[in-house]
Amino acid sequence: MYFVPKTYNGIDFDIGKNYFTTFPAGDAEFWGDISWSNTVNSGTGFRITSSYNEKDVVFSCNLEGGKEYSAVVSREYVEEINGVVWGIGLYKEIKTFIGNKPPKERLIVFIPFHSPE
């Protein structure tokens, strides 16, 4: 459910097997791919899989020095558009998840991809 970056401020990089990368403080623009899926048991013997795939997603933010950030793909309710949309939640210093989501108090900004269909 994480955003996998391919470029940072126009510089290509391969995240490979590294899940943590250090970036300098300041304005940052990321391009990357999303391949999100979640499977749950329906309780009736069936498994239900939801997925969201997107190529070349771009978002920008301002990073503080010395902080740890996570870009988490999720569906969130956005009050301004009165609906649930897919986007990237930028979280600061996540230590644990609650269920399959980071704690809301760690959310810095939610960046929607587009309006709900």
N, C-alpha and C positions, 0 to 999 in steps of 0.2 A: 504494500500500500504506500510505499515511498516513491516519490518522484526521483527518477534516475537522470541526473544531469549529463549532458554531452558537451556543452560549452559553458564557460564562465566569462562574461565580458568579452565575448568574441574569440576566446582562446579555447581550442579543442582540448579535451582531456578524456581519458578512459578511466572510469572509476574502477574497472576490473574487480579485483577481490577486496579492494579497500572500501570500507563502508563509512569511514570518517576522513574528511579532507579539511585542511586548514586554508581559509581564505582571509585576505586582509580586510580590515574594517573599511566601511564606506559603501558607496552605491554598488550594487551588484545586479547583473542581468544574467539569468540562467535560461538555457534551452535544454530540453530533454524529453524523455519518453515516459509514459505511464503504462503499466500493465498490472492493473489491479483486479483481484478476484476474491470472492468470499463464498465459502460453501457452508451451509447449515443443514442439519437434519430437520425434516418437516415434522417429525413426530409420528408420521404415518408410514414410515419405511422408505420414504423418498428423500433424496438429497437435492437441495436447491442451490444452484450456483449463480451468483450475480457477478458481472464483470464490467470493467470500463477500461478501454484501451485508447490511447491518444498518442500520436507522434508529433514531435516538434512543438511541444507546449513551451511557451515563454512566459516568464514572470520576472519582476524586478523588485528589489527591496533594498533597505539600507541596513547593513550589518554593523553591530557594535563590536569593538575589539574585545577579545578575551571571553567571548560568550560562545556557548554551544547551541546550534540551531538544528532543527529537523524539519524537513518539508514533507508533510503527510498529505496524501491524497484522500479526500473524503467527500461525502455529501453533507451539506450543512444548510440549515434554514437561514435565508438572508432576508432580513426584515424589509430592506429597501425595495425589494422586488416581490415580497410576500410569497416566497416559494423556496423549495429545496433545490439546490444546484450542486454540480460537481465543481471542485476547485482544489486549491492547495492551501492547507493551513500551515503557516510558518510558526513553529513553536520554539520557545527558548528553554534550554536546559531540561529536557525530559529525562526523568529518572525511571519512571514506571508508567505503564499504560493501565487504564481502567477499562476492563473488557478488551475491546480491540481499538480503543481510541486513547489519545493522549489526554491528560487532564485539561479541562477548559481554561483553568486559571493560567496555564502556560502559553495560551494562544496569543500571538502578537497581532497577526492579521490573517484573514481568510481572503484569498484571491480567487473569485469565481472564474470558471472558464467561459461560460455562456449562460444565457437564460434557460430556465427549464423548458422542456418540450411539451 
